[in-house]
Amino acid sequence: HVGEQYLYTSCTNKCISSPCPLRNIPRYEVCPRQYHNRIGTIANNEYLVFFTKSYENIYTNRYFVCDDKIKCIDYSKVCDLTNDCRDGSDEEICTNHFKMQQKV
């Protein structure tokens, strides 16, 4: 998946000039009509975030919060050349699409 590869390389500082597009932590109050099976937990002793249970009974919060804070999408849909957020925020600051220079 192009989006997942970009997230990994940009968010782990493996590429020059590729900002990590993950900027909003999925706090409990965002994306209110999605993920009705969410479970809340405290993060950094400061705020409530949510997790959901996957098919293998594993809890995850692999969600990108769109700028409108109404829709959340899976990380695999970020920077994949498709506007999955209604506002385009999942493609907004992506510099991927294989225009990367490898760090030396």
PDB file as gemmi writes it, atoms N, CA and C in Angstrom:
CRYST1    1.000    1.000    1.000  90.00  90.00  90.00 P 1                      
ATOM      1  N   HIS A   1       0.835  -1.184   0.000  1.00  0.00           N  
ATOM      2  CA  HIS A   1       0.000   0.000   0.000  1.00  0.00           C  
ATOM      3  C   HIS A   1       0.877   1.244   0.000  1.00  0.00           C  
ATOM      4  N   VAL A   2       0.658   2.107  -0.944  1.00  0.00           N  
ATOM      5  CA  VAL A   2       1.437   3.330  -1.082  1.00  0.00           C  
ATOM      6  C   VAL A   2       1.309   4.207   0.157  1.00  0.00           C  
ATOM      7  N   GLY A   3       0.077   4.386   0.655  1.00  0.00           N  
ATOM      8  CA  GLY A   3      -0.136   5.235   1.820  1.00  0.00           C  
ATOM      9  C   GLY A   3       0.591   4.734   3.051  1.00  0.00           C  
ATOM     10  N   GLU A   4       0.518   3.445   3.312  1.00  0.00           N  
ATOM     11  CA  GLU A   4       1.182   2.889   4.491  1.00  0.00           C  
ATOM     12  C   GLU A   4       2.696   3.007   4.383  1.00  0.00           C  
ATOM     13  N   GLN A   5       3.243   2.803   3.203  1.00  0.00           N  
ATOM     14  CA  GLN A   5       4.689   2.944   3.016  1.00  0.00           C  
ATOM     15  C   GLN A   5       5.122   4.377   3.272  1.00  0.00           C  
ATOM     16  N   TYR A   6       4.334   5.322   2.781  1.00  0.00           N  
ATOM     17  CA  TYR A   6       4.671   6.727   2.999  1.00  0.00           C  
ATOM     18  C   TYR A   6       4.606   7.077   4.479  1.00  0.00           C  
ATOM     19  N   LEU A   7       3.549   6.638   5.159  1.00  0.00           N  
ATOM     20  CA  LEU A   7       3.433   6.932   6.592  1.00  0.00           C  
ATOM     21  C   LEU A   7       4.636   6.398   7.354  1.00  0.00           C  
ATOM     22  N   TYR A   8       5.011   5.169   7.048  1.00  0.00           N  
ATOM     23  CA  TYR A   8       6.145   4.572   7.760  1.00  0.00           C  
ATOM     24  C   TYR A   8       7.427   5.361   7.515  1.00  0.00           C  
ATOM     25  N   THR A   9       7.732   5.641   6.257  1.00  0.00           N  
ATOM     26  CA  THR A   9       9.002   6.305   5.955  1.00  0.00           C  
ATOM     27  C   THR A   9       9.026   7.759   6.414  1.00  0.00           C  
ATOM     28  N   SER A  10       7.914   8.468   6.275  1.00  0.00           N  
ATOM     29  CA  SER A  10       7.918   9.871   6.675  1.00  0.00           C  
ATOM     30  C   SER A  10       7.826  10.044   8.190  1.00  0.00           C  
ATOM     31  N   CYS A  11       7.055   9.230   8.857  1.00  0.00           N  
ATOM     32  CA  CYS A  11       6.858   9.383  10.302  1.00  0.00           C  
ATOM     33  C   CYS A  11       7.990   8.777  11.117  1.00  0.00           C  
ATOM     34  N   THR A  12       8.878   8.029  10.479  1.00  0.00           N  
ATOM     35  CA  THR A  12      10.045   7.485  11.174  1.00  0.00           C  
ATOM     36  C   THR A  12      11.331   8.177  10.720  1.00  0.00           C  
ATOM     37  N   ASN A  13      11.176   9.318  10.034  1.00  0.00           N  
ATOM     38  CA  ASN A  13      12.316  10.139   9.595  1.00  0.00           C  
ATOM     39  C   ASN A  13      13.283   9.399   8.671  1.00  0.00           C  
ATOM     40  N   LYS A  14      12.773   8.551   7.817  1.00  0.00           N  
ATOM     41  CA  LYS A  14      13.632   7.827   6.890  1.00  0.00           C  
ATOM     42  C   LYS A  14      13.770   8.548   5.554  1.00  0.00           C  
ATOM     43  N   CYS A  15      13.026   9.613   5.343  1.00  0.00           N  
ATOM     44  CA  CYS A  15      13.097  10.370   4.091  1.00  0.00           C  
ATOM     45  C   CYS A  15      13.316  11.854   4.392  1.00  0.00           C  
ATOM     46  N   ILE A  16      14.040  12.508   3.516  1.00  0.00           N  
ATOM     47  CA  ILE A  16      14.269  13.945   3.618  1.00  0.00           C  
ATOM     48  C   ILE A  16      13.070  14.667   3.008  1.00  0.00           C  
ATOM     49  N   SER A  17      12.647  15.748   3.578  1.00  0.00           N  
ATOM     50  CA  SER A  17      11.567  16.605   3.053  1.00  0.00           C  
ATOM     51  C   SER A  17      10.236  15.885   2.923  1.00  0.00           C  
ATOM     52  N   SER A  18       9.950  14.971   3.802  1.00  0.00           N  
ATOM     53  CA  SER A  18       8.665  14.270   3.788  1.00  0.00           C  
ATOM     54  C   SER A  18       8.031  14.393   5.161  1.00  0.00           C  
ATOM     55  N   PRO A  19       7.134  15.361   5.344  1.00  0.00           N  
ATOM     56  CA  PRO A  19       6.530  15.549   6.669  1.00  0.00           C  
ATOM     57  C   PRO A  19       5.573  14.412   7.023  1.00  0.00           C  
ATOM     58  N   CYS A  20       5.534  14.086   8.266  1.00  0.00           N  
ATOM     59  CA  CYS A  20       4.595  13.075   8.744  1.00  0.00           C  
ATOM     60  C   CYS A  20       3.203  13.695   8.765  1.00  0.00           C  
ATOM     61  N   PRO A  21       2.241  13.124   8.030  1.00  0.00           N  
ATOM     62  CA  PRO A  21       0.909  13.719   7.965  1.00  0.00           C  
ATOM     63  C   PRO A  21       0.035  13.459   9.185  1.00  0.00           C  
ATOM     64  N   LEU A  22       0.491  12.667  10.134  1.00  0.00           N  
ATOM     65  CA  LEU A  22      -0.316  12.343  11.309  1.00  0.00           C  
ATOM     66  C   LEU A  22      -0.181  13.466  12.329  1.00  0.00           C  
ATOM     67  N   ARG A  23      -1.242  14.230  12.483  1.00  0.00           N  
ATOM     68  CA  ARG A  23      -1.155  15.378  13.371  1.00  0.00           C  
ATOM     69  C   ARG A  23      -2.272  15.407  14.412  1.00  0.00           C  
ATOM     70  N   ASN A  24      -3.314  14.670  14.203  1.00  0.00           N  
ATOM     71  CA  ASN A  24      -4.427  14.662  15.156  1.00  0.00           C  
ATOM     72  C   ASN A  24      -4.522  13.300  15.830  1.00  0.00           C  
ATOM     73  N   ILE A  25      -4.414  13.289  17.127  1.00  0.00           N  
ATOM     74  CA  ILE A  25      -4.576  12.057  17.890  1.00  0.00           C  
ATOM     75  C   ILE A  25      -6.068  11.748  17.963  1.00  0.00           C  
ATOM     76  N   PRO A  26      -6.466  10.493  17.746  1.00  0.00           N  
ATOM     77  CA  PRO A  26      -7.904  10.184  17.778  1.00  0.00           C  
ATOM     78  C   PRO A  26      -8.493  10.277  19.183  1.00  0.00           C  
ATOM     79  N   ARG A  27      -8.786  11.481  19.604  1.00  0.00           N  
ATOM     80  CA  ARG A  27      -9.395  11.685  20.924  1.00  0.00           C  
ATOM     81  C   ARG A  27     -10.811  11.122  20.929  1.00  0.00           C  
ATOM     82  N   TYR A  28     -11.293  10.840  22.076  1.00  0.00           N  
ATOM     83  CA  TYR A  28     -12.566  10.124  22.208  1.00  0.00           C  
ATOM     84  C   TYR A  28     -13.741  10.844  21.554  1.00  0.00           C  
ATOM     85  N   GLU A  29     -13.744  12.170  21.570  1.00  0.00           N  
ATOM     86  CA  GLU A  29     -14.909  12.910  21.085  1.00  0.00           C  
ATOM     87  C   GLU A  29     -14.948  13.081  19.565  1.00  0.00           C  
ATOM     88  N   VAL A  30     -13.855  12.779  18.843  1.00  0.00           N  
ATOM     89  CA  VAL A  30     -13.863  12.957  17.392  1.00  0.00           C  
ATOM     90  C   VAL A  30     -14.568  11.790  16.702  1.00  0.00           C  
ATOM     91  N   CYS A  31     -15.019  12.031  15.484  1.00  0.00           N  
ATOM     92  CA  CYS A  31     -15.677  11.001  14.663  1.00  0.00           C  
ATOM     93  C   CYS A  31     -16.841  10.362  15.419  1.00  0.00           C  
ATOM     94  N   PRO A  32     -17.786  11.175  15.885  1.00  0.00           N  
ATOM     95  CA  PRO A  32     -18.825  10.690  16.794  1.00  0.00           C  
ATOM     96  C   PRO A  32     -19.763   9.629  16.211  1.00  0.00           C  
ATOM     97  N   ARG A  33     -19.969   9.613  14.916  1.00  0.00           N  
ATOM     98  CA  ARG A  33     -20.902   8.643  14.342  1.00  0.00           C  
ATOM     99  C   ARG A  33     -20.209   7.374  13.858  1.00  0.00           C  
ATOM    100  N   GLN A  34     -18.916   7.298  14.034  1.00  0.00           N  
ATOM    101  CA  GLN A  34     -18.152   6.125  13.629  1.00  0.00           C  
ATOM    102  C   GLN A  34     -17.724   5.337  14.862  1.00  0.00           C  
ATOM    103  N   TYR A  35     -17.473   4.080  14.667  1.00  0.00           N  
ATOM    104  CA  TYR A  35     -16.876   3.223  15.700  1.00  0.00           C  
ATOM    105  C   TYR A  35     -17.678   3.222  17.002  1.00  0.00           C  
ATOM    106  N   HIS A  36     -18.889   2.747  16.919  1.00  0.00           N  
ATOM    107  CA  HIS A  36     -19.752   2.695  18.106  1.00  0.00           C  
ATOM    108  C   HIS A  36     -19.227   1.731  19.165  1.00  0.00           C  
ATOM    109  N   ASN A  37     -18.333   0.850  18.773  1.00  0.00           N  
ATOM    110  CA  ASN A  37     -17.765  -0.107  19.725  1.00  0.00           C  
ATOM    111  C   ASN A  37     -16.471   0.411  20.348  1.00  0.00           C  
ATOM    112  N   ARG A  38     -16.273   1.724  20.318  1.00  0.00           N  
ATOM    113  CA  ARG A  38     -15.027   2.302  20.831  1.00  0.00           C  
ATOM    114  C   ARG A  38     -14.894   2.136  22.331  1.00  0.00           C  
ATOM    115  N   ILE A  39     -13.662   2.093  22.759  1.00  0.00           N  
ATOM    116  CA  ILE A  39     -13.318   1.983  24.172  1.00  0.00           C  
ATOM    117  C   ILE A  39     -12.398   3.150  24.487  1.00  0.00           C  
ATOM    118  N   GLY A  40     -12.650   3.869  25.551  1.00  0.00           N  
ATOM    119  CA  GLY A  40     -11.841   5.027  25.903  1.00  0.00           C  
ATOM    120  C   GLY A  40     -10.739   4.671  26.874  1.00  0.00           C  
ATOM    121  N   THR A  41      -9.632   5.372  26.762  1.00  0.00           N  
ATOM    122  CA  THR A  41      -8.530   5.221  27.695  1.00  0.00           C  
ATOM    123  C   THR A  41      -7.798   6.557  27.799  1.00  0.00           C  
ATOM    124  N   ILE A  42      -7.095   6.753  28.871  1.00  0.00           N  
ATOM    125  CA  ILE A  42      -6.351   7.995  29.093  1.00  0.00           C  
ATOM    126  C   ILE A  42      -4.987   7.901  28.413  1.00  0.00           C  
ATOM    127  N   ALA A  43      -4.609   8.964  27.706  1.00  0.00           N  
ATOM    128  CA  ALA A  43      -3.298   9.026  27.065  1.00  0.00           C  
ATOM    129  C   ALA A  43      -2.479  10.122  27.716  1.00  0.00           C  
ATOM    130  N   ASN A  44      -1.246   9.823  28.033  1.00  0.00           N  
ATOM    131  CA  ASN A  44      -0.321  10.788  28.632  1.00  0.00           C  
ATOM    132  C   ASN A  44      -0.867  11.447  29.893  1.00  0.00           C  
ATOM    133  N   ASN A  45      -1.757  10.784  30.594  1.00  0.00           N  
ATOM    134  CA  ASN A  45      -2.403  11.336  31.788  1.00  0.00           C  
ATOM    135  C   ASN A  45      -3.063  12.680  31.533  1.00  0.00           C  
ATOM    136  N   GLU A  46      -3.484  12.921  30.279  1.00  0.00           N  
ATOM    137  CA  GLU A  46      -4.026  14.231  29.936  1.00  0.00           C  
ATOM    138  C   GLU A  46      -5.398  14.200  29.276  1.00  0.00           C  
ATOM    139  N   TYR A  47      -5.643  13.266  28.395  1.00  0.00           N  
ATOM    140  CA  TYR A  47      -6.879  13.303  27.614  1.00  0.00           C  
ATOM    141  C   TYR A  47      -7.339  11.892  27.273  1.00  0.00           C  
ATOM    142  N   LEU A  48      -8.594  11.798  26.889  1.00  0.00           N  
ATOM    143  CA  LEU A  48      -9.208  10.523  26.571  1.00  0.00           C  
ATOM    144  C   LEU A  48      -9.083  10.244  25.072  1.00  0.00           C  
ATOM    145  N   VAL A  49      -8.601   9.072  24.721  1.00  0.00           N  
ATOM    146  CA  VAL A  49      -8.522   8.635  23.329  1.00  0.00           C  
ATOM    147  C   VAL A  49      -9.378   7.390  23.176  1.00  0.00           C  
ATOM    148  N   PHE A  50      -9.612   6.986  21.916  1.00  0.00           N  
ATOM    149  CA  PHE A  50     -10.411   5.772  21.739  1.00  0.00           C  
ATOM    150  C   PHE A  50      -9.667   4.703  20.961  1.00  0.00           C  
ATOM    151  N   PHE A  51     -10.054   3.477  21.255  1.00  0.00           N  
ATOM    152  CA  PHE A  51      -9.575   2.289  20.564  1.00  0.00           C  
ATOM    153  C   PHE A  51     -10.802   1.508  20.122  1.00  0.00           C  
ATOM    154  N   THR A  52     -10.628   0.659  19.138  1.00  0.00           N  
ATOM    155  CA  THR A  52     -11.684  -0.268  18.746  1.00  0.00           C  
ATOM    156  C   THR A  52     -11.089  -1.667  18.680  1.00  0.00           C  
ATOM    157  N   LYS A  53     -11.951  -2.642  18.836  1.00  0.00           N  
ATOM    158  CA  LYS A  53     -11.504  -4.026  18.806  1.00  0.00           C  
ATOM    159  C   LYS A  53     -11.559  -4.544  17.374  1.00  0.00           C  
ATOM    160  N   SER A  54     -10.466  -5.155  16.933  1.00  0.00           N  
ATOM    161  CA  SER A  54     -10.420  -5.712  15.588  1.00  0.00           C  
ATOM    162  C   SER A  54     -10.964  -7.142  15.609  1.00  0.00           C  
ATOM    163  N   TYR A  55     -10.905  -7.786  14.476  1.00  0.00           N  
ATOM    164  CA  TYR A  55     -11.454  -9.135  14.339  1.00  0.00           C  
ATOM    165  C   TYR A  55     -10.743 -10.163  15.210  1.00  0.00           C  
ATOM    166  N   GLU A  56      -9.469  -9.960  15.462  1.00  0.00           N  
ATOM    167  CA  GLU A  56      -8.709 -10.924  16.271  1.00  0.00           C  
ATOM    168  C   GLU A  56      -8.693 -10.538  17.754  1.00  0.00           C  
ATOM    169  N   ASN A  57      -9.666  -9.745  18.188  1.00  0.00           N  
ATOM    170  CA  ASN A  57      -9.737  -9.271  19.566  1.00  0.00           C  
ATOM    171  C   ASN A  57      -8.518  -8.453  19.975  1.00  0.00           C  
ATOM    172  N   ILE A  58      -7.974  -7.721  19.018  1.00  0.00           N  
ATOM    173  CA  ILE A  58      -6.857  -6.826  19.277  1.00  0.00           C  
ATOM    174  C   ILE A  58      -7.405  -5.406  19.245  1.00  0.00           C  
ATOM    175  N   TYR A  59      -6.978  -4.592  20.195  1.00  0.00           N  
ATOM    176  CA  TYR A  59      -7.429  -3.209  20.234  1.00  0.00           C  
ATOM    177  C   TYR A  59      -6.470  -2.328  19.432  1.00  0.00           C  
ATOM    178  N   THR A  60      -7.014  -1.395  18.666  1.00  0.00           N  
ATOM    179  CA  THR A  60      -6.193  -0.540  17.821  1.00  0.00           C  
ATOM    180  C   THR A  60      -6.762   0.875  17.766  1.00  0.00           C  
ATOM    181  N   ASN A  61      -5.913   1.827  17.450  1.00  0.00           N  
ATOM    182  CA  ASN A  61      -6.363   3.193  17.177  1.00  0.00           C  
ATOM    183  C   ASN A  61      -5.614   3.732  15.965  1.00  0.00           C  
ATOM    184  N   ARG A  62      -5.574   2.930  14.925  1.00  0.00           N  
ATOM    185  CA  ARG A  62      -4.896   3.299  13.681  1.00  0.00           C  
ATOM    186  C   ARG A  62      -5.778   4.222  12.847  1.00  0.00           C  
ATOM    187  N   TYR A  63      -6.202   5.315  13.427  1.00  0.00           N  
ATOM    188  CA  TYR A  63      -7.131   6.195  12.728  1.00  0.00           C  
ATOM    189  C   TYR A  63      -6.522   7.564  12.497  1.00  0.00           C  
ATOM    190  N   PHE A  64      -6.690   8.047  11.289  1.00  0.00           N  
ATOM    191  CA  PHE A  64      -6.333   9.413  10.928  1.00  0.00           C  
ATOM    192  C   PHE A  64      -7.585  10.243  11.113  1.00  0.00           C  
ATOM    193  N   VAL A  65      -7.483  11.318  11.862  1.00  0.00           N  
ATOM    194  CA  VAL A  65      -8.621  12.189  12.104  1.00  0.00           C  
ATOM    195  C   VAL A  65      -8.629  13.269  11.025  1.00  0.00           C  
ATOM    196  N   CYS A  66      -9.676  13.277  10.210  1.00  0.00           N  
ATOM    197  CA  CYS A  66      -9.808  14.299   9.172  1.00  0.00           C  
ATOM    198  C   CYS A  66      -9.940  15.665   9.838  1.00  0.00           C  
ATOM    199  N   ASP A  67      -9.567  16.707   9.119  1.00  0.00           N  
ATOM    200  CA  ASP A  67      -9.609  18.054   9.700  1.00  0.00           C  
ATOM    201  C   ASP A  67     -11.001  18.462  10.179  1.00  0.00           C  
ATOM    202  N   ASP A  68     -12.052  17.900   9.567  1.00  0.00           N  
ATOM    203  CA  ASP A  68     -13.408  18.258  10.002  1.00  0.00           C  
ATOM    204  C   ASP A  68     -13.786  17.612  11.333  1.00  0.00           C  
ATOM    205  N   LYS A  69     -12.960  16.693  11.811  1.00  0.00           N  
ATOM    206  CA  LYS A  69     -13.140  15.970  13.079  1.00  0.00           C  
ATOM    207  C   LYS A  69     -14.451  15.181  13.134  1.00  0.00           C  
ATOM    208  N   ILE A  70     -15.085  15.008  11.984  1.00  0.00           N  
ATOM    209  CA  ILE A  70     -16.324  14.232  11.899  1.00  0.00           C  
ATOM    210  C   ILE A  70     -16.040  12.847  11.348  1.00  0.00           C  
ATOM    211  N   LYS A  71     -15.032  12.752  10.500  1.00  0.00           N  
ATOM    212  CA  LYS A  71     -14.700  11.474   9.878  1.00  0.00           C  
ATOM    213  C   LYS A  71     -13.283  11.052  10.248  1.00  0.00           C  
ATOM    214  N   CYS A  72     -13.113   9.765  10.515  1.00  0.00           N  
ATOM    215  CA  CYS A  72     -11.806   9.167  10.733  1.00  0.00           C  
ATOM    216  C   CYS A  72     -11.634   8.065   9.697  1.00  0.00           C  
ATOM    217  N   ILE A  73     -10.404   7.888   9.248  1.00  0.00           N  
ATOM    218  CA  ILE A  73     -10.116   6.820   8.298  1.00  0.00           C  
ATOM    219  C   ILE A  73      -8.920   6.026   8.793  1.00  0.00           C  
ATOM    220  N   ASP A  74      -8.758   4.824   8.302  1.00  0.00           N  
ATOM    221  CA  ASP A  74      -7.613   3.998   8.652  1.00  0.00           C  
ATOM    222  C   ASP A  74      -6.348   4.613   8.050  1.00  0.00           C  
ATOM    223  N   TYR A  75      -5.216   4.429   8.737  1.00  0.00           N  
ATOM    224  CA  TYR A  75      -3.958   4.968   8.240  1.00  0.00           C  
ATOM    225  C   TYR A  75      -3.640   4.506   6.818  1.00  0.00           C  
ATOM    226  N   SER A  76      -4.093   3.330   6.440  1.00  0.00           N  
ATOM    227  CA  SER A  76      -3.781   2.814   5.102  1.00  0.00           C  
ATOM    228  C   SER A  76      -4.379   3.674   3.999  1.00  0.00           C  
ATOM    229  N   LYS A  77      -5.322   4.541   4.337  1.00  0.00           N  
ATOM    230  CA  LYS A  77      -5.962   5.396   3.341  1.00  0.00           C  
ATOM    231  C   LYS A  77      -5.373   6.807   3.290  1.00  0.00           C  
ATOM    232  N   VAL A  78      -4.362   7.067   4.089  1.00  0.00           N  
ATOM    233  CA  VAL A  78      -3.713   8.381   4.110  1.00  0.00           C  
ATOM    234  C   VAL A  78      -2.589   8.387   3.075  1.00  0.00           C  
ATOM    235  N   CYS A  79      -2.509   9.453   2.308  1.00  0.00           N  
ATOM    236  CA  CYS A  79      -1.457   9.638   1.293  1.00  0.00           C  
ATOM    237  C   CYS A  79      -1.473   8.530   0.243  1.00  0.00           C  
ATOM    238  N   ASP A  80      -2.657   8.092  -0.141  1.00  0.00           N  
ATOM    239  CA  ASP A  80      -2.767   7.025  -1.142  1.00  0.00           C  
ATOM    240  C   ASP A  80      -3.323   7.532  -2.473  1.00  0.00           C  
ATOM    241  N   LEU A  81      -3.276   8.850  -2.695  1.00  0.00           N  
ATOM    242  CA  LEU A  81      -3.738   9.504  -3.924  1.00  0.00           C  
ATOM    243  C   LEU A  81      -5.252   9.490  -4.079  1.00  0.00           C  
ATOM    244  N   THR A  82      -5.984   9.188  -3.017  1.00  0.00           N  
ATOM    245  CA  THR A  82      -7.444   9.191  -3.042  1.00  0.00           C  
ATOM    246  C   THR A  82      -7.951  10.062  -1.901  1.00  0.00           C  
ATOM    247  N   ASN A  83      -8.879  10.956  -2.199  1.00  0.00           N  
ATOM    248  CA  ASN A  83      -9.451  11.831  -1.189  1.00  0.00           C  
ATOM    249  C   ASN A  83     -10.495  11.041  -0.395  1.00  0.00           C  
ATOM    250  N   ASP A  84     -10.086  10.481   0.734  1.00  0.00           N  
ATOM    251  CA  ASP A  84     -10.999   9.701   1.570  1.00  0.00           C  
ATOM    252  C   ASP A  84     -11.705  10.559   2.608  1.00  0.00           C  
ATOM    253  N   CYS A  85     -11.080  11.660   3.016  1.00  0.00           N  
ATOM    254  CA  CYS A  85     -11.734  12.630   3.884  1.00  0.00           C  
ATOM    255  C   CYS A  85     -12.529  13.564   2.978  1.00  0.00           C  
ATOM    256  N   ARG A  86     -13.663  13.989   3.432  1.00  0.00           N  
ATOM    257  CA  ARG A  86     -14.458  14.917   2.614  1.00  0.00           C  
ATOM    258  C   ARG A  86     -13.733  16.224   2.349  1.00  0.00           C  
ATOM    259  N   ASP A  87     -12.820  16.585   3.265  1.00  0.00           N  
ATOM    260  CA  ASP A  87     -12.114  17.857   3.144  1.00  0.00           C  
ATOM    261  C   ASP A  87     -10.734  17.727   2.492  1.00  0.00           C  
ATOM    262  N   GLY A  88     -10.334  16.533   2.102  1.00  0.00           N  
ATOM    263  CA  GLY A  88      -9.047  16.323   1.444  1.00  0.00           C  
ATOM    264  C   GLY A  88      -7.851  16.327   2.371  1.00  0.00           C  
ATOM    265  N   SER A  89      -8.085  16.387   3.673  1.00  0.00           N  
ATOM    266  CA  SER A  89      -6.972  16.501   4.617  1.00  0.00           C  
ATOM    267  C   SER A  89      -6.078  15.267   4.660  1.00  0.00           C  
ATOM    268  N   ASP A  90      -6.572  14.117   4.198  1.00  0.00           N  
ATOM    269  CA  ASP A  90      -5.747  12.912   4.195  1.00  0.00           C  
ATOM    270  C   ASP A  90      -4.704  12.921   3.081  1.00  0.00           C  
ATOM    271  N   GLU A  91      -4.805  13.847   2.153  1.00  0.00           N  
ATOM    272  CA  GLU A  91      -3.832  13.960   1.060  1.00  0.00           C  
ATOM    273  C   GLU A  91      -3.129  15.314   1.060  1.00  0.00           C  
ATOM    274  N   GLU A  92      -3.512  16.171   1.981  1.00  0.00           N  
ATOM    275  CA  GLU A  92      -3.095  17.567   1.976  1.00  0.00           C  
ATOM    276  C   GLU A  92      -1.597  17.811   2.074  1.00  0.00           C  
ATOM    277  N   ILE A  93      -0.923  17.255   3.063  1.00  0.00           N  
ATOM    278  CA  ILE A  93       0.500  17.560   3.244  1.00  0.00           C  
ATOM    279  C   ILE A  93       1.399  16.406   2.831  1.00  0.00           C  
ATOM    280  N   CYS A  94       0.887  15.542   1.991  1.00  0.00           N  
ATOM    281  CA  CYS A  94       1.663  14.394   1.526  1.00  0.00           C  
ATOM    282  C   CYS A  94       2.647  14.841   0.455  1.00  0.00           C  
ATOM    283  N   THR A  95       3.873  14.458   0.634  1.00  0.00           N  
ATOM    284  CA  THR A  95       4.886  14.747  -0.378  1.00  0.00           C  
ATOM    285  C   THR A  95       5.418  13.449  -0.947  1.00  0.00           C  
ATOM    286  N   ASN A  96       4.670  12.393  -0.758  1.00  0.00           N  
ATOM    287  CA  ASN A  96       5.149  11.091  -1.198  1.00  0.00           C  
ATOM    288  C   ASN A  96       4.991  10.952  -2.699  1.00  0.00           C  
ATOM    289  N   HIS A  97       4.367   9.929  -3.098  1.00  0.00           N  
ATOM    290  CA  HIS A  97       4.217   9.620  -4.507  1.00  0.00           C  
ATOM    291  C   HIS A  97       5.588   9.480  -5.135  1.00  0.00           C  
ATOM    292  N   PHE A  98       6.492   8.944  -4.304  1.00  0.00           N  
ATOM    293  CA  PHE A  98       7.838   8.545  -4.685  1.00  0.00           C  
ATOM    294  C   PHE A  98       8.695   9.674  -5.219  1.00  0.00           C  
ATOM    295  N   LYS A  99       8.597  10.825  -4.557  1.00  0.00           N  
ATOM    296  CA  LYS A  99       9.477  11.960  -4.820  1.00  0.00           C  
ATOM    297  C   LYS A  99      10.373  12.146  -3.607  1.00  0.00           C  
ATOM    298  N   MET A 100      10.948  11.081  -3.107  1.00  0.00           N  
ATOM    299  CA  MET A 100      11.700  11.135  -1.876  1.00  0.00           C  
ATOM    300  C   MET A 100      13.189  10.934  -2.145  1.00  0.00           C  
ATOM    301  N   GLN A 101      14.013  11.554  -1.314  1.00  0.00           N  
ATOM    302  CA  GLN A 101      15.433  11.334  -1.341  1.00  0.00           C  
ATOM    303  C   GLN A 101      15.793  10.535  -0.108  1.00  0.00           C  
ATOM    304  N   GLN A 102      16.597   9.537  -0.271  1.00  0.00           N  
ATOM    305  CA  GLN A 102      17.000   8.710   0.873  1.00  0.00           C  
ATOM    306  C   GLN A 102      18.046   9.435   1.695  1.00  0.00           C  
ATOM    307  N   LYS A 103      17.930   9.337   3.013  1.00  0.00           N  
ATOM    308  CA  LYS A 103      18.934   9.924   3.892  1.00  0.00           C  
ATOM    309  C   LYS A 103      20.221   9.134   3.774  1.00  0.00           C  
ATOM    310  N   VAL A 104      21.323   9.842   3.878  1.00  0.00           N  
ATOM    311  CA  VAL A 104      22.614   9.179   3.791  1.00  0.00           C  
ATOM    312  C   VAL A 104      23.201   8.953   5.155  1.00  0.00           C  
TER     313      VAL A 104                                                      
END                                                                             
